[in-house]
Amino acid sequence: MLFWVLLFVGLGVVGLGTLAALTVRLWRQVRQLGREVSAASAKLAAVSDELQRAAPPR
């Protein structure tokens, strides 16, 4: 009986550890994606401003 309890507790701990590791990895990936999107947005805004200056007035 004690064997089964320890086995299931161990499996639960391993499962929670795996979920925690995946959560941390996903959180880091989302943060990196946010930084990349922000940088791309800034570049797009700069290019858009340059195009507005280069375009002849209407």
N, CA, C and O atoms as a MOPAC input file, in Angstrom:
PM7 MOZYME 1SCF
protein

 N      0.82100 1    -1.19400 1     0.00000 1
 C      0.00000 1     0.00000 1     0.00000 1
 C      0.86500 1     1.25800 1     0.00000 1
 O      0.61500 1     2.18100 1    -0.77500 1
 N      1.88100 1     1.30100 1     0.86500 1
 C      2.76900 1     2.46100 1     0.93500 1
 C      3.51600 1     2.64000 1    -0.38100 1
 O      3.77300 1     3.76700 1    -0.80500 1
 N      3.86200 1     1.53900 1    -1.02200 1
 C      4.55400 1     1.60300 1    -2.31400 1
 C      3.72700 1     2.37500 1    -3.33200 1
 O      4.25000 1     3.23800 1    -4.03600 1
 N      2.43600 1     2.06600 1    -3.40900 1
 C      1.58100 1     2.72200 1    -4.40400 1
 C      1.41700 1     4.20900 1    -4.10400 1
 O      1.40000 1     5.03100 1    -5.02000 1
 N      1.29900 1     4.55200 1    -2.83600 1
 C      1.17600 1     5.96900 1    -2.45800 1
 C      2.43800 1     6.71600 1    -2.86100 1
 O      2.36600 1     7.78700 1    -3.46300 1
 N      3.59400 1     6.15300 1    -2.52900 1
 C      4.85300 1     6.80700 1    -2.89500 1
 C      5.02300 1     6.88300 1    -4.41200 1
 O      5.54500 1     7.87100 1    -4.92900 1
 N      4.59300 1     5.86200 1    -5.11400 1
 C      4.68900 1     5.87100 1    -6.57200 1
 C      3.83900 1     6.98900 1    -7.16600 1
 O      4.30800 1     7.73700 1    -8.02400 1
 N      2.60300 1     7.10500 1    -6.72000 1
 C      1.71900 1     8.14000 1    -7.25700 1
 C      2.17400 1     9.54200 1    -6.84400 1
 O      2.06000 1    10.48400 1    -7.62700 1
 N      2.68200 1     9.68300 1    -5.63300 1
 C      3.21500 1    10.98000 1    -5.20200 1
 C      4.42600 1    11.34000 1    -6.05500 1
 O      4.57400 1    12.48600 1    -6.47800 1
 N      5.27700 1    10.37300 1    -6.30300 1
 C      6.44400 1    10.61200 1    -7.16300 1
 C      6.04300 1    10.99900 1    -8.57400 1
 O      6.60700 1    11.92400 1    -9.15900 1
 N      5.06300 1    10.28500 1    -9.11900 1
 C      4.57900 1    10.63800 1   -10.45900 1
 C      3.96900 1    12.03900 1   -10.47700 1
 O      4.14500 1    12.78400 1   -11.44200 1
 N      3.26100 1    12.39000 1    -9.42100 1
 C      2.68900 1    13.73400 1    -9.32900 1
 C      3.76100 1    14.80700 1    -9.27900 1
 O      3.64200 1    15.84000 1    -9.93800 1
 N      4.80300 1    14.56900 1    -8.50600 1
 C      5.90100 1    15.53500 1    -8.39500 1
 C      6.61900 1    15.67800 1    -9.73300 1
 O      6.94300 1    16.79000 1   -10.15000 1
 N      6.86900 1    14.55800 1   -10.40600 1
 C      7.51300 1    14.60400 1   -11.71700 1
 C      6.62300 1    15.34700 1   -12.71200 1
 O      7.11300 1    16.15100 1   -13.50500 1
 N      5.33200 1    15.08300 1   -12.67100 1
 C      4.40300 1    15.77500 1   -13.56900 1
 C      4.37100 1    17.27000 1   -13.32000 1
 O      4.38700 1    18.06300 1   -14.26100 1
 N      4.32600 1    17.65700 1   -12.05100 1
 C      4.32700 1    19.08300 1   -11.72800 1
 C      5.64600 1    19.74200 1   -12.12500 1
 O      5.65600 1    20.87900 1   -12.59600 1
 N      6.73700 1    19.04200 1   -11.93700 1
 C      8.03700 1    19.57700 1   -12.35100 1
 C      8.11000 1    19.78000 1   -13.85200 1
 O      8.64400 1    20.78300 1   -14.32600 1
 N      7.57300 1    18.82500 1   -14.59800 1
 C      7.55400 1    18.94100 1   -16.05500 1
 C      6.68800 1    20.12300 1   -16.48800 1
 O      7.07700 1    20.89900 1   -17.36000 1
 N      5.52000 1    20.25200 1   -15.87800 1
 C      4.65700 1    21.39200 1   -16.19800 1
 C      5.32600 1    22.71600 1   -15.86200 1
 O      5.21600 1    23.67500 1   -16.62600 1
 N      6.00800 1    22.78000 1   -14.74400 1
 C      6.70200 1    24.00700 1   -14.36100 1
 C      7.80100 1    24.34600 1   -15.35600 1
 O      7.95400 1    25.50600 1   -15.73900 1
 N      8.56900 1    23.34300 1   -15.78000 1
 C      9.64100 1    23.58800 1   -16.74900 1
 C      9.07100 1    24.07400 1   -18.08100 1
 O      9.60700 1    25.00100 1   -18.68700 1
 N      7.99400 1    23.45100 1   -18.53100 1
 C      7.38000 1    23.87900 1   -19.78700 1
 C      6.80300 1    25.29100 1   -19.67600 1
 O      6.87100 1    26.07200 1   -20.62600 1
 N      6.23900 1    25.61200 1   -18.52400 1
 C      5.67300 1    26.93800 1   -18.31300 1
 C      6.76200 1    28.00400 1   -18.36600 1
 O      6.58400 1    29.04400 1   -19.00000 1
 N      7.88000 1    27.75100 1   -17.70700 1
 C      8.98800 1    28.71100 1   -17.70700 1
 C      9.52600 1    28.88300 1   -19.11800 1
 O      9.80600 1    30.00600 1   -19.53700 1
 N      9.67400 1    27.80700 1   -19.84600 1
 C     10.18100 1    27.87800 1   -21.22200 1
 C      9.22700 1    28.68200 1   -22.10900 1
 O      9.66100 1    29.52900 1   -22.89000 1
 N      7.93900 1    28.41200 1   -21.98300 1
 C      6.95500 1    29.13400 1   -22.78100 1
 C      6.93100 1    30.61600 1   -22.41300 1
 O      6.81600 1    31.46900 1   -23.29300 1
 N      7.03900 1    30.92800 1   -21.12700 1
 C      7.05900 1    32.31400 1   -20.67900 1
 C      8.24200 1    33.05600 1   -21.29200 1
 O      8.09500 1    34.19200 1   -21.74300 1
 N      9.40600 1    32.42700 1   -21.31100 1
 C     10.59800 1    33.06000 1   -21.90600 1
 C     10.41300 1    33.26400 1   -23.40100 1
 O     10.80800 1    34.29900 1   -23.93700 1
 N      9.81800 1    32.29200 1   -24.08100 1
 C      9.58800 1    32.42900 1   -25.51500 1
 C      8.61000 1    33.55700 1   -25.81200 1
 O      8.79300 1    34.29900 1   -26.77700 1
 N      7.58100 1    33.69200 1   -24.99700 1
 C      6.60100 1    34.76500 1   -25.19900 1
 C      7.25300 1    36.12000 1   -24.95700 1
 O      6.99400 1    37.06800 1   -25.69900 1
 N      8.08200 1    36.22600 1   -23.94600 1
 C      8.78600 1    37.49100 1   -23.68900 1
 C      9.69900 1    37.84700 1   -24.85300 1
 O      9.75400 1    39.00400 1   -25.26700 1
 N     10.41900 1    36.85700 1   -25.38400 1
 C     11.30300 1    37.10300 1   -26.52500 1
 C     10.49300 1    37.53000 1   -27.74700 1
 O     10.88700 1    38.45100 1   -28.46300 1
 N      9.37600 1    36.87400 1   -27.98500 1
 C      8.52100 1    37.24400 1   -29.10400 1
 C      8.01300 1    38.67400 1   -28.94000 1
 O      7.95300 1    39.42100 1   -29.91800 1
 N      7.65200 1    39.06000 1   -27.74200 1
 C      7.21800 1    40.42700 1   -27.47800 1
 C      8.30300 1    41.43900 1   -27.80100 1
 O      8.02300 1    42.49200 1   -28.37300 1
 N      9.54400 1    41.12200 1   -27.43500 1
 C     10.65500 1    42.02200 1   -27.75400 1
 C     10.85600 1    42.12200 1   -29.26200 1
 O     11.10500 1    43.21000 1   -29.78200 1
 N     10.75100 1    40.99600 1   -29.97100 1
 C     10.93300 1    41.00500 1   -31.41800 1
 C      9.81400 1    41.78400 1   -32.11700 1
 O     10.06700 1    42.52000 1   -33.07000 1
 N      8.59400 1    41.62100 1   -31.64500 1
 C      7.47100 1    42.35700 1   -32.23300 1
 C      7.62800 1    43.84800 1   -31.97700 1
 O      7.34900 1    44.66100 1   -32.85800 1
 N      8.06800 1    44.21100 1   -30.79200 1
 C      8.28300 1    45.61600 1   -30.47300 1
 C      9.36600 1    46.22500 1   -31.35900 1
 O      9.21100 1    47.34100 1   -31.85400 1
 N     10.46000 1    45.49200 1   -31.55800 1
 C     11.53700 1    45.99200 1   -32.41900 1
 C     11.06200 1    46.11400 1   -33.86200 1
 O     11.39200 1    47.08600 1   -34.54100 1
 N     10.29600 1    45.14400 1   -34.33600 1
 C      9.78400 1    45.20200 1   -35.70800 1
 C      8.81200 1    46.37500 1   -35.86100 1
 O      8.79900 1    47.03500 1   -36.90000 1
 N      8.01300 1    46.63200 1   -34.84900 1
 C      7.08100 1    47.75700 1   -34.89300 1
 C      7.83800 1    49.07800 1   -34.96800 1
 O      7.44800 1    49.97500 1   -35.71500 1
 N      8.90800 1    49.20200 1   -34.20500 1
 C      9.71500 1    50.42200 1   -34.23700 1
 C     10.35500 1    50.61400 1   -35.61200 1
 O     10.39000 1    51.73100 1   -36.12800 1
 N     10.86000 1    49.53200 1   -36.20600 1
 C     11.45500 1    49.62500 1   -37.54100 1
 C     10.40400 1    50.01100 1   -38.56800 1
 O     10.66200 1    50.83100 1   -39.44900 1
 N      9.23200 1    49.42900 1   -38.45800 1
 C      8.14900 1    49.74200 1   -39.38600 1
 C      7.73200 1    51.20200 1   -39.26400 1
 O      7.46900 1    51.85700 1   -40.27300 1
 N      7.67100 1    51.71000 1   -38.05800 1
 C      7.32400 1    53.11800 1   -37.85900 1
 C      8.38500 1    54.02900 1   -38.46600 1
 O      8.04900 1    55.04200 1   -39.08000 1
 N      9.65800 1    53.68500 1   -38.30400 1
 C     10.73800 1    54.49700 1   -38.87300 1
 C     10.68100 1    54.48600 1   -40.39300 1
 O     10.83600 1    55.52900 1   -41.02900 1
 N     10.46200 1    53.32400 1   -40.97400 1
 C     10.37800 1    53.23000 1   -42.43700 1
 C      9.15700 1    53.98100 1   -42.94800 1
 O      9.22500 1    54.64900 1   -43.98000 1
 N      8.06800 1    53.88000 1   -42.24900 1
 C      6.85200 1    54.59800 1   -42.64300 1
 C      7.08200 1    56.10500 1   -42.60300 1
 O      6.64100 1    56.82400 1   -43.50000 1
 N      7.76600 1    56.58400 1   -41.57300 1
 C      8.08700 1    58.01300 1   -41.49400 1
 C      8.96700 1    58.44200 1   -42.66200 1
 O      8.74700 1    59.50200 1   -43.24700 1
 N      9.94800 1    57.63900 1   -43.00100 1
 C     10.82700 1    57.96800 1   -44.12900 1
 C     10.04100 1    58.01000 1   -45.43600 1
 O     10.26600 1    58.88600 1   -46.27100 1
 N      9.12600 1    57.07200 1   -45.61200 1
 C      8.31500 1    57.07000 1   -46.82500 1
 C      7.41400 1    58.29400 1   -46.88500 1
 O      7.18800 1    58.84800 1   -47.96100 1
 N      6.90000 1    58.71700 1   -45.74300 1
 C      6.05000 1    59.90800 1   -45.72100 1
 C      6.85300 1    61.14600 1   -46.09800 1
 O      6.34100 1    62.02700 1   -46.78900 1
 N      8.10800 1    61.22300 1   -45.65100 1
 C      8.95100 1    62.36500 1   -46.00000 1
 C      9.34700 1    62.33100 1   -47.46100 1
 O      9.45300 1    63.38100 1   -48.09600 1
 N      9.56600 1    61.15100 1   -48.00500 1
 C     10.01500 1    61.02700 1   -49.38800 1
 C      8.86700 1    61.19800 1   -50.37900 1
 O      9.10800 1    61.53200 1   -51.53900 1
 N      7.64800 1    60.98100 1   -49.95700 1
 C      6.49900 1    61.08500 1   -50.85700 1
 C      6.24300 1    62.55800 1   -51.16600 1
 O      6.33800 1    63.41200 1   -50.28400 1
 N      5.92000 1    62.84600 1   -52.42000 1
 C      5.62100 1    64.25400 1   -52.76500 1
 C      4.31000 1    64.68300 1   -52.13100 1
 O      3.39900 1    63.86900 1   -51.98300 1
 N      4.20200 1    65.95500 1   -51.75300 1
 C      2.95100 1    66.43100 1   -51.15800 1
 C      1.82500 1    66.40000 1   -52.17700 1
 O      2.05000 1    66.58400 1   -53.37300 1
 N      0.62600 1    66.16900 1   -51.70100 1
 C     -0.51500 1    66.11200 1   -52.62000 1
 C     -1.15400 1    67.45300 1   -52.78100 1
 O     -2.12900 1    67.58800 1   -53.52100 1

